[in-house]
Amino acid sequence: MCRLALAQLRQGEPEQATRTASNVFTIMDGTPLPGRMRTLIGDFHRDLFRWAPSTSYARDWADRMREEGSRA
């Protein structure tokens, strides 16, 4: 999921990439993210805000990262 989201983002599909990346939290269902997955999600987060910083889906992603990331 993480690699797919990064690929989508780098291919110019940031909104679709955000939906894909959000699935990680659904799949993990509150379970802590493994280290490598956490790193990839961090890379996605950084790149999303480089590509589409002021979009509503980026803001929604940041909110979810804050919520889910603090539990993981």
Biopython code that builds the backbone (N, CA, C, O; Angstrom):
import numpy as np
from Bio.PDB.StructureBuilder import StructureBuilder

atoms = [
    (1, "MET", "N", (0.812, -1.197, 0.000)),
    (1, "MET", "CA", (0.000, 0.000, 0.000)),
    (1, "MET", "C", (0.858, 1.265, 0.000)),
    (1, "MET", "O", (0.625, 2.188, -0.781)),
    (2, "CYS", "N", (1.845, 1.292, 0.880)),
    (2, "CYS", "CA", (2.676, 2.497, 0.997)),
    (2, "CYS", "C", (3.432, 2.775, -0.298)),
    (2, "CYS", "O", (3.477, 3.909, -0.774)),
    (3, "ARG", "N", (4.016, 1.737, -0.851)),
    (3, "ARG", "CA", (4.774, 1.919, -2.099)),
    (3, "ARG", "C", (3.857, 2.320, -3.249)),
    (3, "ARG", "O", (4.228, 3.145, -4.084)),
    (4, "LEU", "N", (2.669, 1.740, -3.294)),
    (4, "LEU", "CA", (1.700, 2.107, -4.323)),
    (4, "LEU", "C", (1.311, 3.575, -4.180)),
    (4, "LEU", "O", (1.255, 4.301, -5.173)),
    (5, "ALA", "N", (1.046, 4.013, -2.965)),
    (5, "ALA", "CA", (0.679, 5.414, -2.733)),
    (5, "ALA", "C", (1.807, 6.352, -3.157)),
    (5, "ALA", "O", (1.556, 7.390, -3.769)),
    (6, "LEU", "N", (3.035, 5.993, -2.837)),
    (6, "LEU", "CA", (4.173, 6.816, -3.258)),
    (6, "LEU", "C", (4.279, 6.866, -4.779)),
    (6, "LEU", "O", (4.543, 7.925, -5.349)),
    (7, "ALA", "N", (4.077, 5.731, -5.434)),
    (7, "ALA", "CA", (4.137, 5.699, -6.902)),
    (7, "ALA", "C", (3.038, 6.569, -7.504)),
    (7, "ALA", "O", (3.290, 7.329, -8.440)),
    (8, "GLN", "N", (1.833, 6.462, -6.977)),
    (8, "GLN", "CA", (0.727, 7.280, -7.482)),
    (8, "GLN", "C", (1.032, 8.763, -7.302)),
    (8, "GLN", "O", (0.783, 9.572, -8.195)),
    (9, "LEU", "N", (1.563, 9.103, -6.156)),
    (9, "LEU", "CA", (1.892, 10.501, -5.884)),
    (9, "LEU", "C", (2.938, 11.010, -6.873)),
    (9, "LEU", "O", (2.801, 12.102, -7.423)),
    (10, "ARG", "N", (3.961, 10.229, -7.091)),
    (10, "ARG", "CA", (5.049, 10.639, -7.983)),
    (10, "ARG", "C", (4.644, 10.617, -9.453)),
    (10, "ARG", "O", (5.338, 11.179, -10.301)),
    (11, "GLN", "N", (3.516, 9.966, -9.754)),
    (11, "GLN", "CA", (2.986, 9.980, -11.119)),
    (11, "GLN", "C", (1.956, 11.089, -11.305)),
    (11, "GLN", "O", (1.296, 11.164, -12.342)),
    (12, "GLY", "N", (1.822, 11.943, -10.306)),
    (12, "GLY", "CA", (0.939, 13.098, -10.436)),
    (12, "GLY", "C", (-0.509, 12.856, -10.060)),
    (12, "GLY", "O", (-1.395, 13.574, -10.522)),
    (13, "GLU", "N", (-0.764, 11.857, -9.230)),
    (13, "GLU", "CA", (-2.121, 11.545, -8.779)),
    (13, "GLU", "C", (-2.213, 11.673, -7.259)),
    (13, "GLU", "O", (-2.458, 10.679, -6.575)),
    (14, "PRO", "N", (-2.021, 12.877, -6.719)),
    (14, "PRO", "CA", (-1.961, 13.017, -5.258)),
    (14, "PRO", "C", (-3.259, 12.668, -4.529)),
    (14, "PRO", "O", (-3.214, 12.136, -3.420)),
    (15, "GLU", "N", (-4.407, 12.957, -5.129)),
    (15, "GLU", "CA", (-5.666, 12.644, -4.441)),
    (15, "GLU", "C", (-5.875, 11.130, -4.342)),
    (15, "GLU", "O", (-6.242, 10.620, -3.283)),
    (16, "GLN", "N", (-5.643, 10.421, -5.434)),
    (16, "GLN", "CA", (-5.750, 8.956, -5.415)),
    (16, "GLN", "C", (-4.710, 8.366, -4.473)),
    (16, "GLN", "O", (-4.999, 7.421, -3.739)),
    (17, "ALA", "N", (-3.515, 8.914, -4.489)),
    (17, "ALA", "CA", (-2.451, 8.425, -3.615)),
    (17, "ALA", "C", (-2.835, 8.572, -2.148)),
    (17, "ALA", "O", (-2.525, 7.707, -1.330)),
    (18, "THR", "N", (-3.502, 9.659, -1.823)),
    (18, "THR", "CA", (-3.925, 9.887, -0.443)),
    (18, "THR", "C", (-4.964, 8.848, -0.023)),
    (18, "THR", "O", (-4.920, 8.342, 1.098)),
    (19, "ARG", "N", (-5.889, 8.536, -0.914)),
    (19, "ARG", "CA", (-6.878, 7.489, -0.603)),
    (19, "ARG", "C", (-6.178, 6.142, -0.392)),
    (19, "ARG", "O", (-6.515, 5.397, 0.528)),
    (20, "THR", "N", (-5.217, 5.843, -1.242)),
    (20, "THR", "CA", (-4.480, 4.582, -1.117)),
    (20, "THR", "C", (-3.715, 4.529, 0.200)),
    (20, "THR", "O", (-3.764, 3.523, 0.908)),
    (21, "ALA", "N", (-3.016, 5.597, 0.528)),
    (21, "ALA", "CA", (-2.231, 5.632, 1.766)),
    (21, "ALA", "C", (-3.127, 5.517, 2.994)),
    (21, "ALA", "O", (-2.731, 4.915, 3.992)),
    (22, "SER", "N", (-4.314, 6.078, 2.933)),
    (22, "SER", "CA", (-5.241, 6.002, 4.069)),
    (22, "SER", "C", (-5.646, 4.567, 4.366)),
    (22, "SER", "O", (-5.967, 4.233, 5.507)),
    (23, "ASN", "N", (-5.633, 3.725, 3.350)),
    (23, "ASN", "CA", (-5.980, 2.315, 3.556)),
    (23, "ASN", "C", (-5.026, 1.609, 4.514)),
    (23, "ASN", "O", (-5.396, 0.612, 5.134)),
    (24, "VAL", "N", (-3.819, 2.112, 4.636)),
    (24, "VAL", "CA", (-2.853, 1.509, 5.555)),
    (24, "VAL", "C", (-3.420, 1.505, 6.970)),
    (24, "VAL", "O", (-3.319, 0.504, 7.679)),
    (25, "PHE", "N", (-4.012, 2.616, 7.379)),
    (25, "PHE", "CA", (-4.550, 2.703, 8.735)),
    (25, "PHE", "C", (-5.754, 1.783, 8.914)),
    (25, "PHE", "O", (-5.955, 1.217, 9.989)),
    (26, "THR", "N", (-6.544, 1.636, 7.867)),
    (26, "THR", "CA", (-7.695, 0.728, 7.924)),
    (26, "THR", "C", (-7.214, -0.713, 8.055)),
    (26, "THR", "O", (-7.724, -1.475, 8.876)),
    (27, "ILE", "N", (-6.243, -1.073, 7.251)),
    (27, "ILE", "CA", (-5.718, -2.441, 7.273)),
    (27, "ILE", "C", (-5.052, -2.751, 8.614)),
    (27, "ILE", "O", (-5.244, -3.838, 9.161)),
    (28, "MET", "N", (-4.283, -1.821, 9.140)),
    (28, "MET", "CA", (-3.563, -2.054, 10.390)),
    (28, "MET", "C", (-4.499, -2.015, 11.599)),
    (28, "MET", "O", (-4.177, -2.575, 12.646)),
    (29, "ASP", "N", (-5.639, -1.367, 11.465)),
    (29, "ASP", "CA", (-6.691, -1.381, 12.484)),
    (29, "ASP", "C", (-6.179, -1.129, 13.902)),
    (29, "ASP", "O", (-6.481, -1.886, 14.825)),
    (30, "GLY", "N", (-5.400, -0.058, 14.062)),
    (30, "GLY", "CA", (-4.925, 0.318, 15.388)),
    (30, "GLY", "C", (-3.648, -0.370, 15.829)),
    (30, "GLY", "O", (-3.066, -0.004, 16.850)),
    (31, "THR", "N", (-3.208, -1.362, 15.070)),
    (31, "THR", "CA", (-1.951, -2.036, 15.379)),
    (31, "THR", "C", (-0.802, -1.094, 15.039)),
    (31, "THR", "O", (-0.847, -0.421, 14.010)),
    (32, "PRO", "N", (0.227, -1.033, 15.884)),
    (32, "PRO", "CA", (1.362, -0.160, 15.564)),
    (32, "PRO", "C", (1.968, -0.491, 14.197)),
    (32, "PRO", "O", (2.112, -1.658, 13.831)),
    (33, "LEU", "N", (2.314, 0.544, 13.465)),
    (33, "LEU", "CA", (2.932, 0.351, 12.153)),
    (33, "LEU", "C", (4.358, -0.150, 12.330)),
    (33, "LEU", "O", (5.094, 0.372, 13.168)),
    (34, "PRO", "N", (4.759, -1.148, 11.560)),
    (34, "PRO", "CA", (6.156, -1.589, 11.592)),
    (34, "PRO", "C", (7.075, -0.448, 11.152)),
    (34, "PRO", "O", (6.644, 0.464, 10.446)),
    (35, "GLY", "N", (8.313, -0.500, 11.561)),
    (35, "GLY", "CA", (9.261, 0.579, 11.295)),
    (35, "GLY", "C", (9.360, 0.995, 9.839)),
    (35, "GLY", "O", (9.307, 2.185, 9.527)),
    (36, "ARG", "N", (9.501, 0.032, 8.951)),
    (36, "ARG", "CA", (9.645, 0.361, 7.523)),
    (36, "ARG", "C", (8.380, 1.016, 6.986)),
    (36, "ARG", "O", (8.451, 1.953, 6.191)),
    (37, "MET", "N", (7.229, 0.526, 7.418)),
    (37, "MET", "CA", (5.967, 1.108, 6.963)),
    (37, "MET", "C", (5.831, 2.542, 7.488)),
    (37, "MET", "O", (5.368, 3.433, 6.776)),
    (38, "ARG", "N", (6.236, 2.746, 8.729)),
    (38, "ARG", "CA", (6.205, 4.095, 9.306)),
    (38, "ARG", "C", (7.096, 5.042, 8.500)),
    (38, "ARG", "O", (6.734, 6.193, 8.260)),
    (39, "THR", "N", (8.255, 4.550, 8.089)),
    (39, "THR", "CA", (9.164, 5.358, 7.276)),
    (39, "THR", "C", (8.530, 5.703, 5.929)),
    (39, "THR", "O", (8.599, 6.849, 5.484)),
    (40, "LEU", "N", (7.916, 4.718, 5.283)),
    (40, "LEU", "CA", (7.275, 4.962, 3.986)),
    (40, "LEU", "C", (6.103, 5.932, 4.115)),
    (40, "LEU", "O", (5.913, 6.791, 3.255)),
    (41, "ILE", "N", (5.324, 5.801, 5.174)),
    (41, "ILE", "CA", (4.213, 6.735, 5.403)),
    (41, "ILE", "C", (4.765, 8.138, 5.639)),
    (41, "ILE", "O", (4.192, 9.120, 5.167)),
    (42, "GLY", "N", (5.868, 8.235, 6.362)),
    (42, "GLY", "CA", (6.517, 9.535, 6.567)),
    (42, "GLY", "C", (7.001, 10.137, 5.254)),
    (42, "GLY", "O", (6.859, 11.338, 5.025)),
    (43, "ASP", "N", (7.571, 9.299, 4.394)),
    (43, "ASP", "CA", (8.001, 9.765, 3.068)),
    (43, "ASP", "C", (6.802, 10.257, 2.265)),
    (43, "ASP", "O", (6.869, 11.291, 1.602)),
    (44, "PHE", "N", (5.701, 9.502, 2.332)),
    (44, "PHE", "CA", (4.486, 9.901, 1.623)),
    (44, "PHE", "C", (3.988, 11.249, 2.143)),
    (44, "PHE", "O", (3.658, 12.142, 1.362)),
    (45, "HIS", "N", (3.939, 11.385, 3.446)),
    (45, "HIS", "CA", (3.460, 12.622, 4.074)),
    (45, "HIS", "C", (4.286, 13.828, 3.592)),
    (45, "HIS", "O", (3.737, 14.850, 3.182)),
    (46, "ARG", "N", (5.586, 13.682, 3.652)),
    (46, "ARG", "CA", (6.484, 14.762, 3.224)),
    (46, "ARG", "C", (6.270, 15.102, 1.752)),
    (46, "ARG", "O", (6.164, 16.276, 1.395)),
    (47, "ASP", "N", (6.205, 14.079, 0.896)),
    (47, "ASP", "CA", (6.039, 14.314, -0.537)),
    (47, "ASP", "C", (4.668, 14.886, -0.871)),
    (47, "ASP", "O", (4.547, 15.725, -1.763)),
    (48, "LEU", "N", (3.633, 14.439, -0.162)),
    (48, "LEU", "CA", (2.291, 14.978, -0.402)),
    (48, "LEU", "C", (2.276, 16.481, -0.171)),
    (48, "LEU", "O", (1.687, 17.229, -0.951)),
    (49, "PHE", "N", (2.920, 16.921, 0.895)),
    (49, "PHE", "CA", (2.915, 18.349, 1.184)),
    (49, "PHE", "C", (3.875, 19.130, 0.297)),
    (49, "PHE", "O", (3.823, 20.360, 0.260)),
    (50, "ARG", "N", (4.733, 18.439, -0.402)),
    (50, "ARG", "CA", (5.552, 19.087, -1.418)),
    (50, "ARG", "C", (4.735, 19.264, -2.700)),
    (50, "ARG", "O", (4.855, 20.290, -3.371)),
    (51, "TRP", "N", (3.903, 18.272, -3.046)),
    (51, "TRP", "CA", (3.130, 18.280, -4.297)),
    (51, "TRP", "C", (1.818, 19.043, -4.188)),
    (51, "TRP", "O", (1.431, 19.742, -5.125)),
    (52, "ALA", "N", (1.134, 18.919, -3.065)),
    (52, "ALA", "CA", (-0.229, 19.473, -2.962)),
    (52, "ALA", "C", (-0.488, 20.024, -1.556)),
    (52, "ALA", "O", (-1.388, 19.549, -0.864)),
    (53, "PRO", "N", (0.290, 21.016, -1.133)),
    (53, "PRO", "CA", (0.227, 21.453, 0.263)),
    (53, "PRO", "C", (-1.086, 22.085, 0.715)),
    (53, "PRO", "O", (-1.437, 21.991, 1.891)),
    (54, "SER", "N", (-1.806, 22.715, -0.177)),
    (54, "SER", "CA", (-2.979, 23.471, 0.271)),
    (54, "SER", "C", (-4.304, 22.808, -0.097)),
    (54, "SER", "O", (-5.354, 23.448, -0.031)),
    (55, "THR", "N", (-4.266, 21.552, -0.478)),
    (55, "THR", "CA", (-5.501, 20.873, -0.875)),
    (55, "THR", "C", (-6.246, 20.344, 0.350)),
    (55, "THR", "O", (-5.656, 20.113, 1.406)),
    (56, "SER", "N", (-7.540, 20.160, 0.186)),
    (56, "SER", "CA", (-8.347, 19.653, 1.302)),
    (56, "SER", "C", (-7.952, 18.222, 1.658)),
    (56, "SER", "O", (-7.939, 17.863, 2.836)),
    (57, "TYR", "N", (-7.630, 17.401, 0.660)),
    (57, "TYR", "CA", (-7.266, 16.020, 0.972)),
    (57, "TYR", "C", (-5.922, 15.941, 1.699)),
    (57, "TYR", "O", (-5.711, 15.027, 2.496)),
    (58, "ALA", "N", (-5.012, 16.883, 1.436)),
    (58, "ALA", "CA", (-3.750, 16.911, 2.182)),
    (58, "ALA", "C", (-4.004, 17.307, 3.637)),
    (58, "ALA", "O", (-3.397, 16.750, 4.551)),
    (59, "ARG", "N", (-4.890, 18.259, 3.844)),
    (59, "ARG", "CA", (-5.235, 18.647, 5.223)),
    (59, "ARG", "C", (-5.923, 17.490, 5.947)),
    (59, "ARG", "O", (-5.638, 17.222, 7.115)),
    (60, "ASP", "N", (-6.829, 16.807, 5.246)),
    (60, "ASP", "CA", (-7.501, 15.645, 5.847)),
    (60, "ASP", "C", (-6.486, 14.552, 6.187)),
    (60, "ASP", "O", (-6.576, 13.910, 7.233)),
    (61, "TRP", "N", (-5.529, 14.352, 5.295)),
    (61, "TRP", "CA", (-4.470, 13.365, 5.535)),
    (61, "TRP", "C", (-3.671, 13.741, 6.782)),
    (61, "TRP", "O", (-3.388, 12.886, 7.621)),
    (62, "ALA", "N", (-3.311, 15.010, 6.904)),
    (62, "ALA", "CA", (-2.532, 15.460, 8.061)),
    (62, "ALA", "C", (-3.310, 15.221, 9.354)),
    (62, "ALA", "O", (-2.737, 14.802, 10.360)),
    (63, "ASP", "N", (-4.611, 15.489, 9.324)),
    (63, "ASP", "CA", (-5.443, 15.235, 10.505)),
    (63, "ASP", "C", (-5.445, 13.747, 10.854)),
    (63, "ASP", "O", (-5.308, 13.371, 12.018)),
    (64, "ARG", "N", (-5.600, 12.923, 9.847)),
    (64, "ARG", "CA", (-5.621, 11.473, 10.102)),
    (64, "ARG", "C", (-4.265, 10.992, 10.601)),
    (64, "ARG", "O", (-4.196, 10.141, 11.488)),
    (65, "MET", "N", (-3.196, 11.528, 10.042)),
    (65, "MET", "CA", (-1.848, 11.169, 10.502)),
    (65, "MET", "C", (-1.683, 11.515, 11.975)),
    (65, "MET", "O", (-1.111, 10.744, 12.745)),
    (66, "ARG", "N", (-2.186, 12.675, 12.355)),
    (66, "ARG", "CA", (-2.099, 13.085, 13.753)),
    (66, "ARG", "C", (-2.858, 12.105, 14.648)),
    (66, "ARG", "O", (-2.355, 11.685, 15.690)),
    (67, "GLU", "N", (-4.064, 11.750, 14.234)),
    (67, "GLU", "CA", (-4.888, 10.823, 15.023)),
    (67, "GLU", "C", (-4.302, 9.417, 15.040)),
    (67, "GLU", "O", (-4.039, 8.856, 16.104)),
    (68, "GLU", "N", (-4.106, 8.867, 13.875)),
    (68, "GLU", "CA", (-3.662, 7.478, 13.754)),
    (68, "GLU", "C", (-2.196, 7.313, 14.134)),
    (68, "GLU", "O", (-1.812, 6.322, 14.755)),
    (69, "GLY", "N", (-1.393, 8.281, 13.760)),
    (69, "GLY", "CA", (0.033, 8.197, 14.046)),
    (69, "GLY", "C", (0.335, 8.216, 15.528)),
    (69, "GLY", "O", (1.299, 7.594, 15.974)),
    (70, "SER", "N", (-0.476, 8.920, 16.293)),
    (70, "SER", "CA", (-0.238, 8.974, 17.731)),
    (70, "SER", "C", (-0.596, 7.646, 18.398)),
    (70, "SER", "O", (-0.080, 7.331, 19.471)),
    (71, "ARG", "N", (-1.481, 6.863, 17.765)),
    (71, "ARG", "CA", (-1.853, 5.551, 18.308)),
    (71, "ARG", "C", (-0.867, 4.470, 17.891)),
    (71, "ARG", "O", (-0.677, 3.475, 18.590)),
    (72, "ALA", "N", (-0.246, 4.686, 16.742)),
    (72, "ALA", "CA", (0.630, 3.640, 16.189)),
    (72, "ALA", "C", (2.010, 3.651, 16.801)),
    (72, "ALA", "O", (2.854, 2.832, 16.437)),
]
sb = StructureBuilder()
sb.init_structure("model")
sb.init_model(0)
sb.init_chain("A")
sb.init_seg("    ")
for serial, (resi, resn, name, xyz) in enumerate(atoms, 1):
    if name == "N":
        sb.init_residue(resn, " ", resi, " ")
    sb.init_atom(name, np.array(xyz, "f"), 0.0, 1.0, " ", f" {name:<3s}", serial, name[0])
structure = sb.get_structure()
